[in-house]
Amino acid sequence: MNRRVQPSFRIISLLALAVSCPASVSAFQPPMSCELVARGDVTSTLWSILLPPRGETDPDLDRIATSIAALGASGLDPTVAILFGDEPEPDFTHAVHPWMIDRRQDILVNALKRLSNADVVAAIRSRAAEQPSVDRTLFTARVLGRIGGLNAILAIESLAPTLDGIQWQRPYVVNIFEESLVAIANEDPKHVKRLGEALARAEVRVAPVFARAIASPQKPSAVPLLLRAVGRDRDLDLCIMTELAKFGDRGDTSGSTGEISRLRSYCESTDPGVRRCAAQALAKLGDEDSLGPIIAMLDSRNALTIQTAEKCLTTLTGLALGRDSKPWNAWRERELEWFETHHQRLLEEIASNDVTRVADAIREFAGHRLFRHQAAEAISPLIVQADAELQRQACIALGLFGSGGGLTPLLERLEFGDDAVRAEAEKALKKITGLAITAELEGWRAAILGA
């Protein structure tokens, strides 16, 4: 029975990708899977590996992918050509189970993932450029998301601007690019940093997919990257602020004072939507300096703005004082007065390096949530003290305060502390970030620093 893929069905089949099956390496055993009209080239060899023998209904996909990958560089371009539907099926003498045809793209992608990432991405980009079209561009983006790696990020970044503004208004276009970038972002925490660099360069119409991909793995390193991208465009700002509001105080914003200040100024915007999004992001990030501007939003005439402001104030302080600005302002004044009166004394207690006095200072700081960042900053120096008990106590305190500013000191103790200190440092890191990193130090370093 002769079977040949009709050209009219190629693009449809290209866009019908399924999730890749897991790949494992086995010995290369090149099977002659079926009787072909032989052409004597690598492509014929590929088809002979790819098409199952007569009567086989449950082929070993992993073995087939391994056999294709074993062809090495000589099989790269033909494999990509078949993947793109540019290489028609040869004539062969028996029917192929439909299930095998459906999984063909899975096999080819798995084979390509076993070759040099740089070479594979280059071959895919070259193939996409030969016959440019919207469908081929979308298919290329989807394949690159499955191939993964830093080279795929750069390829998708260069591919995205080739579609015009009208195309980027279509949800399916946005979804394909976003799904691919999210898959790469979740592949390795280090990819988040490279996506941040791409976001900084991306055109405004394209940038939101990079922003959402950066936020997807919920890694602390994403927070400063997103903050840095604020200020270019209203819709992009709304997208970034929405993503920041999903994080909570998971990232260290101490190096982003200018960006936080810009975000804080949005609480006074004449655009109600921008004001609300900014307040939500700032409250979740734990920016205590935004308390005043958010309280002022309670005096708005917009009911939704008032409702949002009340929720944000509760998020920021842990209190529920209603929608009247007066009790909030009164509470804020009392807290500021407490801080001015007792802050210096608490710093001296902590600097005493006396375990009992430090514990008392920690308890007092813990009762004033508004100043948890200052508390974390005051406690952090204890991390490097010679006394292991002080180190352990500092780790516990940083977890209690829940400030992203404590992440880097905790990471240091995870690397250099004794067993008890490392255990407390890991507990604190999990509490602040909500993550459970299994790769220990290397995984935490990538998640927090992006390196």
N, C-alpha and C positions, 0 to 999 in steps of 0.2 A: 504493500500500500504506500503510495507516495503522499508525503505531507510537505507542504511548503507554507511558511508564514506569509500571509498576504500583506502587502505594504500598508493597506488601509487600517490594519489592526496593530501595527507596530507601536505607534505612540500610545495607544490605549493600553497595550500590554506593558509598556515601559513605566507608565504611571501607576501600575497596579502592584507596587512592591509590597512584599510581606516582611515581617520581622526576620532578621537573619538568624539562622540556627547556630548554636555554639560550634566553634571550630576547634579541632584537635589534630595534631600532626600524626600521620602514619606513613609507613614506607610507600614509596612510589611504585605502584604496580599498574602500568599502563594497559588498560583493557581495550580490546577491540570490541566495542559495545554492540555494533550492528554492522550490517553490510552496507557500505556507502558506494556511491559513484565516486571513486577515488580521484583526487586531484593532485596528490603527491606533495602537499605543502603543510605548514603548521596548522592552518585552519582546518584542514581535513582531519589531522590528528586530534585537534580540539573537539571536533564534532564526534569523532569516534569514541572519545572519552566521555563526552557529555551525554550522548544518547544511549540509553540502556539496552542490554541485549534483549532478544526476542523473549517475550513472556515475563520479563522482570517487572513486577509491580511495586516493589518496595526496595528501591536501590539505596545503597549506602552513600548519602549525600556528602558526608565528611570525606570519605575515601575519594570520591569523584573530585571534590574541590582540591584535595591534596595532590591528586594526579595532575590536575590542570596547573597548579602552582609550581609543580616540579618541572614544567617546561621552561620556567625562568623567564629571562628577558625576551626570548624569542616568541613566547606565547602572550606577552603583555598586550600588544596592539590588537592581535586577533581576538583576544578575550574581551577587550573593551569594545571592539566592533560588534561582536555578537551581543554583548550586553545592551548596546544602543539600538539593536535591531537593524544594523547596517549590513550585516552578513546573513543572507537568507539560508534557511535550512537546506542541506543537500538532499537529493533524492535517496531514499533508503527503502529497504524491502519489506519492512513490517511496521505495524502500528506501534505508536509510542503511547504509553499510559498518560492520560491528560494530567494526572497529578505531577508527573515528571516535568512536563512543560510548564506548569504553574510554578514549580520551584526552581526553574532554571536560573532566574535572576539571583535567588538566594545562593545557589552554588557558585555562580560567577563572582558575586561580591565576596563571598568567603574565600575564594581562590585569590582574588586581588588583595585581600587584607593580609595575605601571607607573604606578599612581595614588598619591595621597598616602597614605603609610603610616598616618598617624594616622586619616584618614578611613576607610580600608579596615578597620583593626582595630576602629574604633568600629562600623562596619556589621556586622562579623562578630559582635561581642559582642552587639549589639542583636538580631540574628537568632537567636543561640543562646538568648537569654533569653526569646524569645517562646513557645517550646514546650520547656521544660527537660526533659531526660531524660538518662540516663547515656550512651546512644549519641550523642546530639547533643553532649554535653559532650566526649566523646572525639574525635568528629569535629572539633569546634571547636579543640581542643588541637592536633590534627594539622595542620589548615589553618594555624593561627597559626605553627606551627613552619616551615612552608613560606613563609609571607609574610615572617617574620623582622622584625628591627628591635627597638628598645628598647620601642616600644609593645606589641609582641607579648609581651615578657617580663612587663610589667605585667598584660596581659590573662590570660596563663596563671597568673600568681601569684594573681589574683582568682578564677580558674576552679577551681583545684585544691581549695580547701577546700569547694567545693560537693558533693564526693563524700565519703561517710562512711568511717569506719574499715574497714568490711568491704570496700568497693570498693578501698581502697588496699592491701588484702592480696592482691589479684588481680594476678598478674604482667603480664597484658596491659594493665591500667590503668597500672601503673607504667611499663611499656615505652613506651607511647604518649607520656606526658608527658615521660619522660626523652629519648626520641628527638627530640622537638620542641625541648626546651631545649638539648640537645647541638648540634643543627643551628644554633641561634641563637648559642650560645657560640663555635662555630667560624667563624661568619660574620664576626666582628670582635672583636679582642682587647679593645676597650673594653666589650663586652657582659659580660665576666667580672666587672667591678666592679659592674655593675647586678645581676647574678645574686647576687653576694655580699651586696648589700643585701637582696635578696629572701630569701636563706637566713636572714639574721638575723631576719626577720619571720615566716618560714614556721612553720606548725604542725609539731609533731614528726613526725606521720605523713607529712607531705608533704616535709619538709626533705631527706631523702636524695637525692631526684631533683635538687634544686638543687645539692647537694654534688657529686654525680657529674658534673653538667653543667659546673660550675666547673672541675673537674679535667680534663675531657676534652681541651681544647686544649693542656694541659701548659704553660701560660704562667706565668712566675715570679710575676706579680701575684696568682695564685690562692693561693699559700702562706699569706700573712698572713690572707687572707679565710677560709680553712678553719680556721686555728688559732684565730681569733676565735670560731668557732662551737662549739668544744669545751666540754663541761661541762654541756650541757642535758639529755642523755638517753643512757643506755648504748648503745642500738643506733645512735643517730645518731653517737655518739663512735666506735664501731667502724667505721662507714662512713667517717667523716672520716679516721681514722687509716689505714685501708686505702688511701684515695686519696693521702694524704700520703706513704705508703711507696712509691708509684709515681713520685714526683717526683725523689727524690734532692735534693742540695743546690743547687736551682735558684733559690730565692727568698731574698730578704734577710729574715732573721728577727730582725735587730738591734732592730727596733721591737716585737717580740712576746715580750719576755722573760717577762712574766707568763704568757702563754699557753703558752710552752715549759716554764716551771716547773710549770704545772698538768699538762701532758702527762707531764713527768718523774715527777711524783708517782704516776702510774698504774703505774709499774714496781714499786711496792710494794703494789698492789691485791691484795685477797684473791681477786679474780676472775682465774683463770689466763688466760682469753681476752683480757681487757683488758690484762693485763701483757704478753702476747706482742705484741699489736697496737701498744701504746705503744712497746715496745722496737724493733720494726721501723720505725715511723715516725721515731723519734728517731735511729736509726742511719743511715737514709737521708738525713735532714736534716743529718747531720753534727754533731749536738749533742755536743761532747766532754764536757760536764758530766754527761751521762747514763752515762758509762763506768762509774762506781762502782756505780750501781743495777743496771746490766745485768750486771756481774760478779757481783753478789750473787745474781742469778737462777740462776747456775750451781749454787748450793747448794740449789736447789729439789728437792723429791721428785718433781716432775712431769717425766717424761722429755721430753715435747714442749716444755716451758718451757726445759729445759736445752739442747735441740737448737736452739731459736730463739735463745737467748741467745748460744750459740757463733757462729751465723751472723751475728748482729747485731754482735758484737765484731769479727769479721773485716771486715765491711762498714765499720765505723767506723775501724778502725786499719790495715787491709791486712795484718794478721798472722793466723797460724793457730797458736794456742797450746793448743788442745785444750779439754776440758770441765772441767778442774780450775781452780778459782778462784785457787789460789796463784800459779802463774806469771803469770797476768793481773794480779793485784794487785802482784806484784813489778815487772813491767814498767811498770805505771802509776806506781808510786812513783819509779822511775828517771826517767821522763819528766817528772814534776812537779818532781823535783829539778833536772833539766837546765833546765827553764823558769825556775825561781826563780833559778838561777845565771847564766844567760846572756841572759835576756830583755832586761834593761836595757841590756846591752852591745850587743845586736843593734839595739835602738832607736837607740842613739847612732851606730852604724855607718850606719844608714839615714838618720838626720838629718844626717850629714856632707855629703850630696849629692855625694859622690865616687863616680864611676861604678864604679870597681874595688871599693871597700869595700862599696858597695850590692850589687853582684853577689855578693860573698862572703857577705854576710848572707842574701841570697835563697837561695843554695845550702844554707846551714846550716838555715834555716827549713824548706826543702823536705824535709829528711831527718827531720822530726818532724811527721808528718801530723796528729797529734792537735791541733796548735796552728795549723792552717791559717787559722782565722778570725782569730786574733790576728795572724798573719803578714799577712793581707790588710788588716787595720786599720792595721798599721804601715806598709805599703807605699803605701796609698791617697793620703797627702798628696803623694807624689812626682808624682802625676798633674797637679798644678797648678803644678809648678815651671817656671821659664822655660826650662830646658834641655830641648830636644826629645828628646835621647837618654835623659835620665832618665825622661821621660814614656813613651817607647817601652818602656824596660826595665821600668817599673812595670806597663804593660799586659801584657807577656809574663809577669811574675811573677804577676799576678792570675789569668791563665789557668792557670798552673802550679799554684797553690794550689787553684783550683777552688772557691772559697768564694762563696756567694751574696752575701756582704757586699761583694764587689767589683763588683757589677752597676751600681750607681748611679754610682760614679766612672768606670767604663768607658763608660757612656752619655754622661757629660759630655765625655770625650775624643773620642767618636764625633762629637760636635757641634762641638767647638772645636779639636781637634788638627789638625796638618798632615797631609799625605797618608800619610806613613809611620806616624805615631801612630794615625791613624784605622784604617789597615789592621790594625795589631796589636790595637787595641781591638775591632774586629769579630771577629777570630780568637778572642780571649779570650771574648767574649760567646757565640760559637757553641760554644766548648769547654765553658763552664760550663752553658749552658742546653740544649745539644743541638738548638737551633733554627737554622733558616736563614731569616732574615727577608729578604724581597726588597724591602720598602718602606723599607729603610735606617733613617734616624733615626726617622721617624714610626712605623714598624712596631715598632722596638725599644722606643721610649718606651711605646707601648701595651702591649706584651708584659710589660715590666718594671714599669711604674708603673700600668698600667691606665688611662691618661689620654691 
